[in-house]
Amino acid sequence: MGLEIGALHVRRSAFLRASPGRVWEELASFDRLAAWFGLGHTLESCEPKLGSRIVLSAESDAGRRRFGGEIVVFEPGRELSFSEGSA
């Protein structure tokens, strides 16, 4: 893991029956990443590279909420992590 997670952070992971290379194909382009988030979430902006921003939105009882942050780990074939902050 390329990012140290503190006590007040949330880490979301998914276990998939696919090779790391195949999974990375889904994370490495805007269109494929948008499809992966799917149900209830919308990928609004993302340039898949270290230091860029990712912005998503989701519907809630209070309306559409935007969230996202900076891509802090981008290791092709291994890990994509982004900070959570105001989008």
C-alpha positions in Angstrom: 0.0 0.0 0.0 1.4 3.4 -1.0 -0.6 5.5 1.4 -0.6 5.5 5.2 -4.2 5.6 6.5 -4.8 7.4 9.8 -7.3 6.6 12.6 -9.9 9.0 11.1 -9.8 7.8 7.5 -11.9 5.4 5.6 -10.5 3.0 3.1 -12.8 1.4 0.5 -11.6 -1.7 -1.3 -13.1 -4.2 -3.6 -12.0 -7.7 -4.2 -12.5 -8.8 -7.9 -11.8 -12.0 -9.7 -9.6 -10.5 -12.3 -5.9 -9.9 -12.9 -4.4 -6.6 -11.7 -3.9 -5.6 -15.3 -7.5 -6.2 -16.2 -8.7 -4.2 -13.1 -6.4 -1.4 -14.0 -8.0 -1.1 -17.4 -11.2 -0.1 -15.6 -9.4 2.7 -13.6 -7.1 4.2 -16.2 -9.7 6.0 -18.3 -12.5 8.5 -17.5 -15.1 6.5 -19.4 -14.3 3.1 -17.8 -13.9 4.6 -14.3 -17.3 6.4 -14.7 -18.9 3.1 -15.6 -17.3 1.3 -12.6 -18.7 3.8 -10.1 -22.2 3.3 -11.6 -25.3 3.1 -9.4 -26.1 6.4 -7.9 -22.7 7.9 -8.4 -21.5 10.2 -11.2 -17.9 10.7 -12.1 -17.8 14.4 -13.0 -14.1 15.0 -13.6 -10.9 13.0 -13.4 -7.6 12.9 -15.2 -6.1 9.6 -14.0 -2.6 10.7 -12.9 -0.9 11.6 -9.6 -1.8 15.0 -8.3 -4.9 15.6 -10.4 -8.4 16.1 -8.9 -11.2 13.6 -9.0 -14.8 14.9 -8.5 -17.8 12.6 -8.0 -21.4 13.3 -7.0 -24.2 11.2 -5.6 -27.9 11.7 -4.8 -29.0 11.9 -1.2 -32.1 13.0 0.7 -30.7 16.5 0.7 -30.0 16.5 -3.0 -27.0 15.9 -5.1 -23.7 16.0 -3.1 -20.3 16.6 -4.7 -17.2 15.0 -3.2 -13.7 14.0 -4.2 -10.2 15.2 -3.8 -6.6 14.9 -5.1 -5.2 11.6 -6.5 -2.6 10.9 -3.9 -1.5 7.4 -5.1 -1.4 6.4 -8.8 0.5 3.2 -9.2 -0.5 1.6 -12.6 -1.5 -2.0 -12.1 -1.6 -1.7 -8.3 -3.3 1.2 -6.6 -5.5 4.3 -7.1 -6.2 6.4 -4.0 -7.6 9.9 -3.6 -8.2 12.2 -0.7 -11.6 13.1 0.4 -12.2 16.9 0.6 -14.5 19.5 -0.8 -14.9 19.1 -4.5 
